[in-house]
Amino acid sequence: MTQRSALNRSLLALAGLVLLGGGLLVLFAGLDLYRRHHLTPPTGWPLITPDDVLLGSADRARWSSQGWWWWPAVIAALVLAATLALGWLLAQLSRRRPGALSVGGKPPQEGVELRARALSDAIASEAGALPGVEHAAVHITGRPAHPRARVKLTLTPAAAPGAALGALCEGPLNTARRSTGRPELPTEVRLQIAHHKPHRAE
């Protein structure tokens, strides 16, 4: 798991927990579950009965008497939270795969550019022709200066995973490194076995 994926999952989990807690709080109060099931909420627990409100008159008066700085500070905090959320959303919509890779030199004058999609298709085509490989899917990710390959191989039931992985490294991946002039191409490989019907013994 990449650092970006871990951060995204952590933020989504935190947002999900907050929304779940708020939804359960409103649900318990709206359906009057505390009274129906004879439950005793903690002292100061908000929204206990269907007639309760989140901020009562006393709470509103108390927060309003904090001074002139209170509401500007609340508005600034909300604007900051909205800005961070918008930035995070735009980061998810940004392209995660490089558009083009330099080949044989530094772009743009000294080298030739190769589309990342073309490179991934070439690796997938060569990997799909390896013995014991039924299907191959390749995605090029990362930055143009530091591309990474993600390979997913679907093996036949009789294939040996170790042999297929060795053939992938010595064949398509080695060809990709030589053709792009890169000594290294970090690669993540996932292997799976194709589904097959069980054989009957008669």
Secondary structure in CASP SS format (residue, H / E / C, confidence):
PFRMAT SS
TARGET T0000
AUTHOR 0000-0000-0000
METHOD secondary structure of the structure
MODEL  1
M C 1.00
T C 1.00
Q H 1.00
R H 1.00
S H 1.00
A H 1.00
L H 1.00
N H 1.00
R H 1.00
S H 1.00
L H 1.00
L H 1.00
A H 1.00
L H 1.00
A H 1.00
G H 1.00
L H 1.00
V H 1.00
L H 1.00
L H 1.00
G H 1.00
G H 1.00
G H 1.00
L H 1.00
L H 1.00
V H 1.00
L H 1.00
F H 1.00
A H 1.00
G H 1.00
L C 1.00
D C 1.00
L H 1.00
Y H 1.00
R H 1.00
R H 1.00
H C 1.00
H C 1.00
L C 1.00
T C 1.00
P C 1.00
P C 1.00
T C 1.00
G C 1.00
W C 1.00
P C 1.00
L C 1.00
I C 1.00
T C 1.00
P C 1.00
D C 1.00
D C 1.00
V C 1.00
L C 1.00
L C 1.00
G C 1.00
S H 1.00
A H 1.00
D H 1.00
R H 1.00
A H 1.00
R H 1.00
W H 1.00
S H 1.00
S C 1.00
Q C 1.00
G C 1.00
W C 1.00
W C 1.00
W H 1.00
W H 1.00
P H 1.00
A H 1.00
V H 1.00
I H 1.00
A H 1.00
A H 1.00
L H 1.00
V H 1.00
L H 1.00
A H 1.00
A H 1.00
T H 1.00
L H 1.00
A H 1.00
L H 1.00
G H 1.00
W H 1.00
L H 1.00
L H 1.00
A H 1.00
Q H 1.00
L H 1.00
S C 1.00
R C 1.00
R C 1.00
R C 1.00
P C 1.00
G C 1.00
A E 1.00
L E 1.00
S E 1.00
V E 1.00
G C 1.00
G C 1.00
K C 1.00
P C 1.00
P C 1.00
Q C 1.00
E C 1.00
G C 1.00
V E 1.00
E E 1.00
L E 1.00
R E 1.00
A H 1.00
R H 1.00
A H 1.00
L H 1.00
S H 1.00
D H 1.00
A H 1.00
I H 1.00
A H 1.00
S H 1.00
E H 1.00
A H 1.00
G H 1.00
A C 1.00
L C 1.00
P C 1.00
G C 1.00
V E 1.00
E E 1.00
H E 1.00
A E 1.00
A E 1.00
V E 1.00
H E 1.00
I E 1.00
T E 1.00
G E 1.00
R E 1.00
P C 1.00
A C 1.00
H E 1.00
P E 1.00
R E 1.00
A E 1.00
R E 1.00
V E 1.00
K E 1.00
L E 1.00
T E 1.00
L E 1.00
T C 1.00
P C 1.00
A C 1.00
A C 1.00
A C 1.00
P H 1.00
G H 1.00
A H 1.00
A H 1.00
L H 1.00
G H 1.00
A H 1.00
L H 1.00
C H 1.00
E H 1.00
G H 1.00
P H 1.00
L H 1.00
N H 1.00
T H 1.00
A H 1.00
R H 1.00
R H 1.00
S H 1.00
T H 1.00
G C 1.00
R C 1.00
P C 1.00
E C 1.00
L C 1.00
P C 1.00
T E 1.00
E E 1.00
V E 1.00
R E 1.00
L E 1.00
Q E 1.00
I E 1.00
A C 1.00
H C 1.00
H C 1.00
K C 1.00
P C 1.00
H C 1.00
R C 1.00
A C 1.00
E C 1.00
END
